[in-house]
């Protein structure tokens, strides 16, 4: 139960920051905001400020910021609001800034989560020592022992574990010389990597050291990890489109389960997964799907190119239809998640 609560809170925080990005950008540009909501459906909690209502709703599957003028000039709720504070009165460029602020905030949260993992919580980093030597594989048969530190593979100096892995994987069935350090002495072994799934393996696992990076290095690695996670997501989507990767979609229920499992493995695992989900959430929202930020950005771009505004009521109708279609997809995905969890 506690893991489920942590998972739901984590999703809620990611949604909160996404909508906060839209909210802060809208406020900065002077747009009147009727409501800032986390979730959909009936209100559970509500609090009014000078001009904005802050609410929490029953279905924690997203959220929204309701801007004045979003539904068009004929919205009776906006009659008392100055025209310059209505969303549709802004230029396409300024509206795009508000729309992009949500995904940008999620990318910021992703970087922050990764930074916390690298610099505050700490993480396990592979060393160049053999942590485990698996019996029956070439390394064990040749006499390599746990604790040996690899120095060279063939003529390649090994500064990081991946230096050795890349050479070994490229040499299945080929005699390979490995130099290691043991008790201050250099020893040399010759072994033949066996083939496994198309690459060479020798049956070893790296040792692991627990490290915390400095602040600047942590920020740098956080940015790099955000870029890496985003690139992997884009590669996966392209792979599904061209048919190289089997389509796989997980809904909020499945994500909650994964977050709950990460919580059981510790704060570092939870923060890393939250960062990855936050980056993915940013990219998903930039897809040109009706009701998502990407679709609204597309409309703003069309308006900028054609030089005249698109009827806000017609645009709102497109997004409304898109929202209901997304809800149908959500129901189907949730049903599949339930079936998978019951297996």
PLY file of the C-alpha trace (Angstrom):
ply
format ascii 1.0
element vertex 343
property float x
property float y
property float z
element edge 342
property int vertex1
property int vertex2
end_header
0.00 0.00 0.00
2.79 2.45 0.89
4.47 1.83 -2.50
1.17 2.59 -4.25
0.83 5.87 -2.37
4.42 6.80 -3.27
3.74 5.95 -6.92
0.58 8.07 -7.07
2.30 10.97 -5.31
5.20 10.77 -7.77
2.85 10.87 -10.77
0.98 13.74 -9.16
4.20 15.72 -8.68
5.20 15.22 -12.33
1.76 16.40 -13.48
1.88 19.31 -11.03
5.16 20.60 -12.44
3.96 20.19 -16.03
0.89 22.32 -15.38
2.97 24.72 -13.26
5.08 25.41 -16.34
1.99 26.48 -18.30
0.71 28.46 -15.31
3.91 30.43 -14.70
4.38 31.22 -18.39
0.75 32.36 -18.67
1.11 34.56 -15.58
4.35 36.00 -16.94
2.60 36.99 -20.16
-0.36 38.49 -18.30
-3.06 35.96 -19.22
-6.01 35.70 -16.83
-6.23 32.15 -15.43
-9.57 30.81 -14.21
-8.36 27.50 -12.76
-5.25 25.47 -12.04
-6.24 21.81 -11.61
-4.47 18.56 -10.86
-6.60 15.70 -12.20
-9.94 15.53 -13.96
-13.52 14.83 -12.93
-15.32 15.98 -9.76
-13.45 18.34 -7.45
-12.06 16.92 -4.21
-10.37 20.08 -2.97
-10.67 23.67 -4.09
-9.23 26.99 -3.00
-9.82 30.41 -4.53
-7.16 33.08 -4.80
-7.60 36.62 -6.06
-8.40 35.49 -9.61
-7.44 31.77 -9.93
-9.11 28.71 -8.44
-6.69 25.94 -7.42
-8.25 22.47 -7.35
-7.53 18.77 -7.00
-9.91 16.46 -8.87
-10.87 12.83 -8.50
-9.12 11.26 -11.50
-5.32 11.79 -11.16
-4.55 11.18 -14.84
-3.39 14.63 -15.80
-4.34 18.19 -15.12
-5.06 21.47 -16.80
-4.73 25.23 -16.62
-7.92 26.96 -17.76
-6.96 30.24 -19.42
-9.41 33.05 -20.11
-10.22 33.19 -23.81
-9.16 29.62 -24.43
-12.62 28.66 -25.73
-13.02 31.73 -27.91
-14.38 35.24 -27.78
-17.99 34.14 -27.19
-17.25 32.57 -23.79
-19.58 34.45 -21.42
-17.29 33.78 -18.47
-14.70 36.13 -19.97
-16.87 39.18 -20.63
-15.46 41.10 -17.64
-11.82 40.37 -18.51
-9.77 42.87 -20.55
-9.18 41.63 -24.07
-5.40 41.88 -23.76
-5.54 39.30 -20.93
-7.36 36.70 -23.05
-5.34 33.81 -24.42
-6.59 34.17 -28.00
-5.45 37.81 -28.07
-1.79 36.78 -27.75
0.41 36.31 -30.79
1.07 32.73 -31.96
4.62 33.07 -30.68
3.57 33.99 -27.14
0.95 31.25 -27.04
3.61 28.79 -28.15
5.81 29.91 -25.25
2.98 29.08 -22.82
2.38 25.70 -24.48
6.04 24.72 -24.57
6.57 25.74 -20.94
4.85 22.55 -19.67
7.12 20.06 -21.47
10.12 22.28 -20.72
9.29 22.10 -17.01
9.15 18.30 -17.24
12.60 18.23 -18.83
13.84 20.44 -16.00
12.31 18.06 -13.43
13.97 15.11 -15.19
17.37 16.82 -15.00
16.77 17.68 -11.34
15.81 14.08 -10.51
18.93 12.72 -12.22
21.08 15.33 -10.47
19.69 14.20 -7.09
20.59 10.61 -7.96
24.13 11.45 -9.08
25.07 14.06 -6.46
22.84 13.62 -3.39
21.66 9.99 -3.15
24.65 8.48 -4.91
24.84 5.61 -7.38
26.76 2.45 -8.17
29.36 2.87 -10.91
31.16 -0.06 -12.60
34.85 -0.37 -11.80
37.56 -2.09 -13.84
37.72 -4.95 -11.30
36.03 -8.28 -11.89
33.25 -8.49 -9.32
32.07 -11.93 -10.40
33.61 -14.65 -12.56
30.97 -17.15 -13.70
32.00 -20.84 -13.60
31.99 -22.62 -16.94
32.80 -19.52 -18.99
36.16 -18.62 -20.61
37.30 -16.17 -17.91
36.85 -18.76 -15.14
38.46 -21.53 -17.19
41.51 -19.33 -17.93
42.18 -18.61 -14.22
40.87 -15.06 -13.86
39.60 -14.41 -10.30
37.16 -11.95 -8.71
39.11 -8.87 -7.59
41.49 -8.94 -10.55
41.70 -5.48 -12.16
41.79 -5.47 -15.95
44.57 -3.37 -17.47
44.47 -4.18 -21.18
42.51 -6.23 -23.70
44.73 -6.97 -26.68
46.38 -3.55 -27.25
43.52 -1.49 -25.82
44.17 0.23 -22.47
41.15 -0.21 -20.17
40.19 2.96 -18.28
36.50 2.06 -17.93
34.64 -1.25 -17.87
33.00 -0.51 -21.22
36.45 -0.32 -22.85
36.89 -4.04 -22.18
33.29 -4.95 -23.02
33.43 -3.34 -26.47
36.56 -5.32 -27.41
35.33 -8.65 -26.02
31.94 -8.33 -27.73
33.63 -7.81 -31.10
35.75 -11.01 -30.83
33.50 -14.10 -30.48
35.54 -17.23 -31.21
38.81 -15.28 -31.51
41.69 -15.86 -29.04
41.98 -12.71 -26.93
44.73 -11.59 -24.55
43.72 -9.92 -21.28
46.23 -8.33 -18.88
45.11 -7.95 -15.24
46.61 -6.74 -11.97
46.51 -9.14 -8.99
48.19 -8.34 -5.67
50.38 -5.74 -7.35
51.53 -8.06 -10.12
50.56 -8.01 -13.79
49.27 -11.31 -15.17
48.30 -12.16 -18.74
45.60 -14.63 -19.80
44.57 -15.82 -23.23
40.96 -16.90 -23.68
38.37 -17.29 -26.44
35.08 -15.37 -25.98
32.01 -17.49 -26.66
29.19 -16.19 -28.79
25.94 -15.16 -27.10
23.22 -13.35 -29.04
25.69 -12.33 -31.71
28.43 -10.92 -29.44
31.41 -12.31 -27.55
31.18 -12.95 -23.79
33.66 -14.33 -21.25
31.39 -14.70 -18.21
32.32 -11.79 -15.94
30.52 -8.97 -14.16
32.09 -5.74 -13.05
32.70 -4.64 -9.50
30.69 -1.65 -8.36
31.75 1.41 -6.37
29.28 3.75 -4.69
29.96 7.38 -5.63
28.49 10.86 -5.35
29.45 13.47 -7.92
30.14 17.12 -7.19
27.43 19.67 -7.89
28.73 20.79 -11.31
29.45 17.22 -12.44
26.01 16.18 -11.15
24.29 18.89 -13.19
26.31 17.94 -16.26
25.47 14.24 -15.89
21.82 15.10 -15.18
21.60 16.99 -18.47
23.37 14.17 -20.32
21.03 11.56 -18.83
17.95 13.62 -19.76
19.23 13.82 -23.33
20.02 10.08 -23.36
16.59 9.06 -22.01
14.85 11.38 -24.47
16.87 10.03 -27.39
16.04 6.45 -26.38
12.32 7.31 -26.25
12.42 8.93 -29.69
14.32 5.93 -31.08
11.69 3.60 -29.63
8.81 5.59 -31.14
10.48 5.69 -34.56
11.11 1.95 -34.28
7.42 1.30 -33.59
6.40 3.51 -36.53
8.65 1.69 -39.01
7.77 -1.72 -37.54
11.17 -2.62 -36.07
9.91 -2.52 -32.47
6.71 -4.17 -31.24
4.19 -1.53 -30.03
4.07 -1.41 -26.24
2.00 1.11 -24.31
1.70 1.33 -20.55
-1.01 3.35 -18.83
-1.03 5.09 -15.44
-1.80 1.79 -13.68
1.23 0.07 -15.18
3.41 3.12 -14.52
2.24 3.16 -10.89
3.23 -0.49 -10.52
6.71 0.20 -11.91
7.10 3.25 -9.67
5.99 1.18 -6.68
8.60 -1.47 -7.44
11.25 1.24 -7.83
10.26 2.66 -4.44
10.93 -0.74 -2.86
14.47 -0.65 -4.27
15.24 2.69 -2.65
15.11 6.43 -3.20
17.73 6.40 -5.96
15.75 3.97 -8.12
12.53 5.93 -7.58
14.15 9.26 -8.46
15.81 7.84 -11.58
12.56 6.32 -12.82
10.66 9.53 -12.03
13.21 11.46 -14.08
12.82 9.08 -17.02
9.02 9.29 -16.86
9.17 13.09 -16.63
11.32 13.30 -19.77
8.98 10.91 -21.59
5.97 12.95 -20.43
7.54 16.06 -21.98
8.05 14.33 -25.33
4.62 12.68 -25.35
2.98 16.07 -24.83
4.87 17.47 -27.81
3.33 14.91 -30.18
0.83 16.54 -32.61
-2.13 14.67 -31.10
-5.36 16.62 -30.44
-5.70 17.72 -26.79
-1.93 17.55 -26.24
0.45 20.51 -26.26
1.97 19.41 -29.56
-1.36 19.75 -31.34
-1.91 23.24 -29.90
1.60 24.20 -30.98
0.75 22.94 -34.47
-2.35 25.16 -34.58
-0.28 28.14 -33.42
2.23 27.42 -36.18
-0.51 27.21 -38.82
-1.90 30.53 -37.60
1.54 32.14 -37.84
2.01 30.87 -41.42
-1.47 31.83 -42.71
-1.32 35.25 -41.00
-4.77 35.16 -39.47
-6.23 33.48 -36.40
-7.96 30.12 -36.38
-11.47 30.11 -34.90
-10.83 29.24 -31.21
-14.18 27.46 -30.96
-13.32 25.13 -33.84
-9.88 24.48 -32.39
-11.42 23.76 -28.98
-13.78 21.26 -30.62
-10.83 19.42 -32.20
-9.09 19.21 -28.83
-12.30 18.09 -27.11
-12.74 15.24 -29.58
-9.07 14.37 -29.16
-9.48 14.32 -25.38
-12.33 11.81 -25.57
-10.33 9.63 -27.95
-7.41 9.73 -25.52
-9.77 8.69 -22.72
-10.89 5.69 -24.82
-7.24 4.75 -25.38
-6.66 5.15 -21.64
-9.50 2.75 -20.82
-8.18 0.13 -23.26
-4.60 0.45 -21.99
-5.73 0.31 -18.35
-7.74 -2.84 -19.09
-4.64 -4.47 -20.59
-2.58 -3.35 -17.59
-5.10 -5.00 -15.26
-5.00 -8.25 -17.24
-1.20 -8.23 -17.15
-1.12 -7.60 -13.40
-3.55 -10.47 -12.80
-1.38 -12.98 -14.65
0 1
1 2
2 3
3 4
4 5
5 6
6 7
7 8
8 9
9 10
10 11
11 12
12 13
13 14
14 15
15 16
16 17
17 18
18 19
19 20
20 21
21 22
22 23
23 24
24 25
25 26
26 27
27 28
28 29
29 30
30 31
31 32
32 33
33 34
34 35
35 36
36 37
37 38
38 39
39 40
40 41
41 42
42 43
43 44
44 45
45 46
46 47
47 48
48 49
49 50
50 51
51 52
52 53
53 54
54 55
55 56
56 57
57 58
58 59
59 60
60 61
61 62
62 63
63 64
64 65
65 66
66 67
67 68
68 69
69 70
70 71
71 72
72 73
73 74
74 75
75 76
76 77
77 78
78 79
79 80
80 81
81 82
82 83
83 84
84 85
85 86
86 87
87 88
88 89
89 90
90 91
91 92
92 93
93 94
94 95
95 96
96 97
97 98
98 99
99 100
100 101
101 102
102 103
103 104
104 105
105 106
106 107
107 108
108 109
109 110
110 111
111 112
112 113
113 114
114 115
115 116
116 117
117 118
118 119
119 120
120 121
121 122
122 123
123 124
124 125
125 126
126 127
127 128
128 129
129 130
130 131
131 132
132 133
133 134
134 135
135 136
136 137
137 138
138 139
139 140
140 141
141 142
142 143
143 144
144 145
145 146
146 147
147 148
148 149
149 150
150 151
151 152
152 153
153 154
154 155
155 156
156 157
157 158
158 159
159 160
160 161
161 162
162 163
163 164
164 165
165 166
166 167
167 168
168 169
169 170
170 171
171 172
172 173
173 174
174 175
175 176
176 177
177 178
178 179
179 180
180 181
181 182
182 183
183 184
184 185
185 186
186 187
187 188
188 189
189 190
190 191
191 192
192 193
193 194
194 195
195 196
196 197
197 198
198 199
199 200
200 201
201 202
202 203
203 204
204 205
205 206
206 207
207 208
208 209
209 210
210 211
211 212
212 213
213 214
214 215
215 216
216 217
217 218
218 219
219 220
220 221
221 222
222 223
223 224
224 225
225 226
226 227
227 228
228 229
229 230
230 231
231 232
232 233
233 234
234 235
235 236
236 237
237 238
238 239
239 240
240 241
241 242
242 243
243 244
244 245
245 246
246 247
247 248
248 249
249 250
250 251
251 252
252 253
253 254
254 255
255 256
256 257
257 258
258 259
259 260
260 261
261 262
262 263
263 264
264 265
265 266
266 267
267 268
268 269
269 270
270 271
271 272
272 273
273 274
274 275
275 276
276 277
277 278
278 279
279 280
280 281
281 282
282 283
283 284
284 285
285 286
286 287
287 288
288 289
289 290
290 291
291 292
292 293
293 294
294 295
295 296
296 297
297 298
298 299
299 300
300 301
301 302
302 303
303 304
304 305
305 306
306 307
307 308
308 309
309 310
310 311
311 312
312 313
313 314
314 315
315 316
316 317
317 318
318 319
319 320
320 321
321 322
322 323
323 324
324 325
325 326
326 327
327 328
328 329
329 330
330 331
331 332
332 333
333 334
334 335
335 336
336 337
337 338
338 339
339 340
340 341
341 342
